[in-house]
Amino acid sequence: MRSPVSDYLAEVLEGCAGDTSGANADYIPELARADSDRFAVAVATLTGYVHGAGDTDVMFTMQSISKPFVHALALQDRGLPAFLDKIDVEPSGEAFNELSLEEGTTRPRNPMINAGAITTSTLVGEPDSTLAHRWERILGGLSAFAGRELEVDEAVFSSELETAHRNLAIAHMLRGYDTITEDPEAVVANYTRQCSLRVTTRDLALMAATLANGGVQPLTGERVVDPPVVREVLSVMTTCGMYDAAGDWVTRVGIPAKSGVAGGIIGALPGQVGLAVFSPRLDEHGASVRGVRVCERLSQEMGMHLMEAPAPARSVLRESGVREVDGIGTAHVYALQGMLQFAGVEQVLHDLTEEPPSTPQVVLDLSQVYSVNSVGRRMLREAVRRLGLDGLTVHVVDPEGMLD
Ligand SMILES: NC(=O)CC[C@H](N)C(=O)O
């Protein structure tokens, strides 16, 4: 069978191809020269399979899509409190290249706007690392997210550095407030280098999938960053990733995302997929016009909006009743199923409180449970303990060690 997913993606591209509004970024001469008609979409699963349509293997530069990944590396290397000392996590509602700091402090408003991202690039590695080492860490870290060695597009890098007046102004402002302590020009060079890393739409989908997968690269199996780092990064992408269009994006698309001025956009849907689109013409917020359209369609048609919660799980209580159990005798059997989180386990605990087991022997059968989160586990353990205090004998059937 031919997978319908890639055919569907081709259909989405075709449907959005006609929109030729917007324009290539022109403040970076090399980007102005890029082929505006390129168009690609890729969806990477958490098992590492990439569905794609269009120019999925054409190279372009990451630009601001590098920001969430460098943010992740900085959090991994320094921890959240040290990071928050330097950079806030509030949406700025401003353009990405605004020369601004949070009112009354010396912190950039978030790590997705340039002021925050330039500062973030100085938080990668050890506090006393040289800028050269920081760059090695950025290159190695972003390559680990992609699952292959990335390279800098030297033409874009020098073109952008020659015209980086605004980013230099931002860096000098940051240096003036001691938010960064290194040479502002060298810091901007590192930041510009990270923006100039060459990727394909396919690479970006896999990088996004690494975030969707809790920090483990789906193809290489490497743990690139820890789950709490991913949670922080995806939260900031949700609120700040699309700059001054973030609110519009969250309501219409509802996928943690990041745009770049070369025309790429990534989206990471936790626990499901990583996606990426590429089309160089940009809207007034610096996001790809057709890229935004594709994301809107995917979100709507593939039910990917974060706030579109799955239908309430069927009861996690598969069976509750008294019967003969081998080796135990007459017992009240509670058989649970599926995925156990707060709401599901609460139902079971509620039943146990309202209608206590009708025999002194109780069997809690978890053999059909395939996952339990930490609150679900704690609640169930506590239930077992309390049933014991009530004088009941509880036999837990837990072949997969869900309660361990
Ligand atoms: N939004 C972007 O992609 C901006 C990135 C670009 N390198 C800049 O700093 O201006």
The ligand as a MOL file (V3000), in Angstrom:
LIG
                    3D

  0  0  0     0  0            999 V3000
M  V30 BEGIN CTAB
M  V30 COUNTS 10 9 0 0 0
M  V30 BEGIN ATOM
M  V30 1 N 13.3840 36.0620 12.3990 0
M  V30 2 C 14.5590 35.6500 11.9540 0
M  V30 3 O 14.6750 34.5950 11.3320 0
M  V30 4 C 15.7130 36.5680 12.1620 0
M  V30 5 C 17.0390 35.8900 12.0840 0
M  V30 6 C 18.1080 36.7560 11.5050 0
M  V30 7 N 19.3470 36.0360 11.5120 0
M  V30 8 C 18.2550 38.0370 12.3200 0
M  V30 9 O 18.8630 37.9960 13.3410 0
M  V30 10 O 17.8070 39.0780 11.9400 0
M  V30 END ATOM
M  V30 BEGIN BOND
M  V30 1 1 1 2
M  V30 2 2 2 3
M  V30 3 1 2 4
M  V30 4 1 4 5
M  V30 5 1 5 6
M  V30 6 1 6 7
M  V30 7 1 6 8
M  V30 8 2 8 9
M  V30 9 1 8 10
M  V30 END BOND
M  V30 END CTAB
M  END
